Amino acid sequence: MTATSTQTNHAGETRGTTRCRNPFYNIKVFVVCHGLLQLSQLLLSGYLKSSISTIEKRFGLSSQTSGILASFNEIGNTVLIVFVSYFGSRVHRPRFIGVGALIVSAAGFLMCLPHFIMGPYEYDKSVANVYTNNTDICQPNGSSQSLTNEQCMVNAGQEDWNVLSILFLGQILLGIGGVPIQPFGISYIDDYASKRNSPLYIGILFAVTVMGPGVAFILGSAMLRYYVDIDKVPADEILLTPKDPRWIGAWWLGFIVAASVVAIASVPYFFFPKEMPKEVSNEVTPEAKPSLIDDSKESLTLSQFIKVFPKVLLRTLKNPVYILVVLAQANLSAMICGLATFMAKFLERQFSITASLANLLIGSINIPGAMAGIVLGGIVMKRFHLSARQCGAMCVVGLALCITIAFPLIFLGCSTQKFASPHNAHHASPGIWQNVTECSSRCSCSDNAFNPICGADGIEYISPCYAGCEQVHFDYKENKVLNYTKCSCVSSPGGDGTAAPGSCGTACYHLFLPFMVLSCLAGALASTSQTPSFMLILRSVNPTEKSLAIGIQFMLLRILAWLPGPVMFGSMIDSTCVLWGKKCGRKAACLYYDNNLLRQRYMGLQVLFEIGALIFFIAVYCVLRHKDNKQPEKREAEGPEEHKLVEKL
């Protein structure tokens, strides 16, 4: 008997020692792996946002359509996340995360497919080099259909539909694959980390995952420096530069890189156990003792789940702290949607910088600023052991300072450069648009022409033809256009009507640095509320309903912010367009915006969402203060049947 007992103990000790030595039984290793996975997942989903303006120009999309595309991954995610989170405590969470990551990777490879099924990118290249016919120069007897016949194909509409279908399908798969990653990972960490370290781990996790969009924008910056058809056109035949308004970068290349990284990051999750030893805390408390959590809970049947879910959902939504924090987070998430999806485009239009530079600045300045704010929030919570009420106060202070810094951004920017076009510029402010119908009427100009030039009079013309230019001067050695002369629409001191190739741009680049500094500070201050608000969610619900509460939280954030947010901002941006491009006779991407309206509406809407978040955080603080001032009351006993079902959660 003694020998048998000794052998049993020895075997148990051996298994325990093996588990201790196995790195996959360490919650810290899981935190590292999950940070890398969420970083790579957000690298993939964020890359679409970094290249959204390029995709708009490539396929002739409006900002509203691109906003719908950006939010489409939330559709497959919204319904599934509740059920996945609800059953989360009884399934093998790491393996579910790994399978989801593989689906995300497949979605990334799918989204680069349109590049390979489409033909080469066609643009207005009538005077792109010295060897082409100058059909874009004013020719009274010329044909206005040459450019149209070159750019428009019979099946153009069908190709556009095929491209959009593939992109939307990829976004749906991206959403489905991402369902288990964040809620399962957070609940797994909170279950097996010590109570003291859990806020720090979650804060670090959020900070690391914020790097995902940051790296995505940097990746977008690198990829958009390459020409879109770099795999189809020899390098010596690529005549455009990134500063040319007609330039399209290699948007598809980043999807291949990001999808490959996600596939690699998914591998460790198939080695983590369903359960692992509870982390040992430095504090000497009973719950700090190492123990292997035993999951002896029964799995709920589908009928039991359907029966209990409405009751638990209603109880969760009736929790005032929970619902107020979620509403505050929804306002912040809507603000983040506007920043993440269209900030690069906003900087391009507002300060006349390239798409590559805009992405680089967002990835290297704005995103790290937000990451610093998240880390600071986690450190403050751990250092000062903040109570729930103090967490609410911290959120209020952070948002109040954020609004103070962000409000001047509404007024800090550039006005639209004056441009000339024969097309009616709708809703254009006085002094923005000039009609050149009369001075270019003798020229045979294409309706689809877009090859901007900057006249000596400071006005930008949408093409040399619409400026009435008769001559073009080349640098034969560099194979590029030097300038245009004898432009009848251009008023210049010498009287020869000269113009330079390219856009005139906006004349307020000196405001760019102050704008970036203030936007970075505002983002950092808003981000300090991320960790304390999330801990308020975790600590305000029944521990047995933690996974479900997280699932409901993300469902509400998707419905209230992530789904409508990009569409809302995209529609708002479209409302400031003063001249739409044309593709095969139909409306395509916007060519010119009213910059003053764009800045006021884009930044103003973000400040409005920040004010909304502040109001809800103030309400959270008031509720928590009221609870602290009251005597603790005994929680009402639950019904016996419901109690048994909830305990299984």
C-alpha positions, 0 to 999 in steps of 0.5 A, a space after each residue: 500500500 505504501 509502495 503504491 502510494 509512493 509510486 502514485 505520488 512520484 508519478 504525480 510529481 513527475 507530471 507536475 514537474 513536466 508541466 512546469 517545465 513545459 513553456 506552454 503551461 506558463 500564462 506569461 508565454 500565452 500573453 506573449 503569443 497572444 500579443 503576437 497573434 493579435 498584432 498580426 491579426 490587426 496588421 492584416 485588418 489594419 492594412 486595408 485601412 492603410 490602403 483604402 484611399 489607393 483602393 478607392 482610386 484603383 477601382 473608382 470607389 466612393 468613400 461611402 463604399 470603401 467605408 462599407 467595405 472596411 466595416 463588412 468584416 463585422 457582419 460575420 463577427 457580430 452574431 457569432 461572437 456572443 455564442 462563441 464567448 458564451 461557450 468559451 469556458 467549456 471549449 479548448 480556447 487555444 485551439 479555437 483561437 488557432 483555427 480562427 487565425 488560419 481563417 483570418 490568414 485565408 481571408 488575407 490571401 483572398 483579398 489580394 486576388 483582385 489584382 491578379 484577375 484584373 488587367 493592368 492599371 489604365 490611367 490618363 497617359 496621353 502625355 506621360 512620355 515623349 513617345 506617345 501622341 499628345 492627344 491631351 494637348 489642345 487639338 481643334 480637330 482631334 477626337 475626344 473619344 480616344 482616351 475613353 476607348 482606351 480606358 473603358 472596356 465592355 465588361 468594365 462593370 462586370 469586372 468591378 462587381 467581381 472585384 467588390 465581391 471578392 473583397 467583401 467575401 474576404 472581409 466576411 471571412 476576416 470577421 468570422 476568423 477573428 471571432 474567438 481570438 480576442 474574447 477567448 484570449 482575454 478570458 483565458 488570461 484573466 482566468 489563469 493570471 493572478 488577480 494582481 497581474 491580470 490588469 497589467 497583462 491585459 494592459 500590455 496585451 492591448 498595448 501590443 495589439 495597438 502596434 498591429 495597426 501601427 505596423 499595418 500603416 508602416 507596411 502600407 507606407 512601404 508597399 504603396 511606394 511600389 507601382 501597382 503593376 510592378 509584377 506586370 510592367 518592367 521597371 523601366 516602363 513605370 513612368 509615374 512617381 508617388 507624387 503624381 496624382 495618378 499614382 497607384 501603389 502596390 496595395 495588394 502586396 501587403 495582404 500577402 505579407 500580413 496573411 503569411 505572418 498570421 499563419 505563422 502566429 497561429 501555430 503555438 495555439 495548437 500546443 497550449 492546454 485547455 487548462 493551465 496552473 493558476 499563476 502564483 502571485 507575490 502576495 501571500 494569499 490563499 488564492 495565490 497558491 498554485 493550483 490547477 483549475 479543475 473544470 468539472 462544469 457540465 456543458 450546456 445543451 443548445 436548448 438550455 443555452 437558448 433558455 437561459 441566454 435571454 435571462 443572463 443577457 437581460 441581467 447583464 444589460 441591466 447592470 448600470 456600470 456595465 452598460 454605461 462603460 460599453 456605451 462610452 467605449 462605443 463612442 470611443 470606438 466610433 472615433 477610432 473608426 474614423 481615425 483608422 479608416 480615413 486619417 491617411 486620406 485626410 492627411 493626403 488631402 489636407 496637407 498635400 502629402 503622398 499616401 506613403 508618407 501619410 501612412 508612415 506618420 500614422 504608424 510611427 506617431 499616432 499609433 505609438 502615442 495611443 499605445 503609450 496611453 494604454 500602457 500608462 493606464 495599465 501601469 497606473 492601475 497596478 501601481 496605485 491599486 485603483 478601485 472601481 470608482 477611481 478607475 471611473 475618475 481616471 477615465 473622466 480625467 483622460 477624456 476631458 484632457 483629450 477633448 481640450 487638446 483635440 478641439 483646436 484641430 477643427 480649425 488647424 488645416 488648409 483651404 482647398 487649392 483653386 482648381 479649374 474644370 469644365 464640370 460643375 463643382 457641386 457645393 464648392 465654396 466661393 473661390 474654389 472652382 473656376 469654369 474653363 468651358 469657354 477657354 477650352 471649348 476649341 479643344 477636343 478634350 476627353 470627359 475622363 481626362 485627369 492629368 493635373 497641372 499647376 498654372 502660373 496663375 496658381 490655379 490647378 487644371 484637371 488636364 493640359 487640354 482643359 487648360 487650353 495648352 498647345 505645346 508641351 516641353 520634355 526632358 528627353 534624358 529623364 523622359 518626363 514633362 518639363 512644362 506646358 506653354 501657350 495655355 489659353 486658360 492660364 493667365 501669367 505675367 509673361 502672357 505665354 500661359 505656362 503650367 507645370 505638371 502635377 498638382 499645385 497642392 495646399 499652401 499650409 504645410 507649416 501647420 502640419 507639424 502642430 496638427 500631428 503633435 496635437 492629434 498624437 497627444 489627444 490620442 494618447 490621453 483618450 487611450 489611458 481609459 482603455 485598460 481601466 474601462 475594460 477592468 470595470 467591465 470584468 469586475 462589474 459582472 458575475 465571474 461565472 458570466 465573464 465570457 458572456 459579458 465580454 461577448 456581449 460587449 464586443 457585439 454591442 461595440 460592433 453594432 453601435 460603432 464598428 459597423 456604422 462608424 466607417 460608413 458614417 465617416 465615409 458618407 460625411 467625407 463624400 458630402 464634402 466632395 466638390 468634383 467627382 471623377 468619371 470612369 466609363 461615363 459613370 461616377 468614380 472616386 472623388 477628385 477634389 474636396 472642400 478642405 475646410 468642410 472636410 476638416 470641420 466635419 471630419 475632426 468635429 465628428 470625432 470631437 463629438 464622439 469624445 464628448 459622448 464618451 466623457 458624458 457616459 464615463 461621468 455617469 459611471 463615476 456617479 453610479 460608482 460613487 453612489 454605490 460606495 456611499 451606500 451600505 452593502 446589500 445582500 445580493 438577491 438569491 437566484 431561482 434554483 433552475 437558473 442558478 444551476 444553469 448559470 453555474 455551468 457557465 
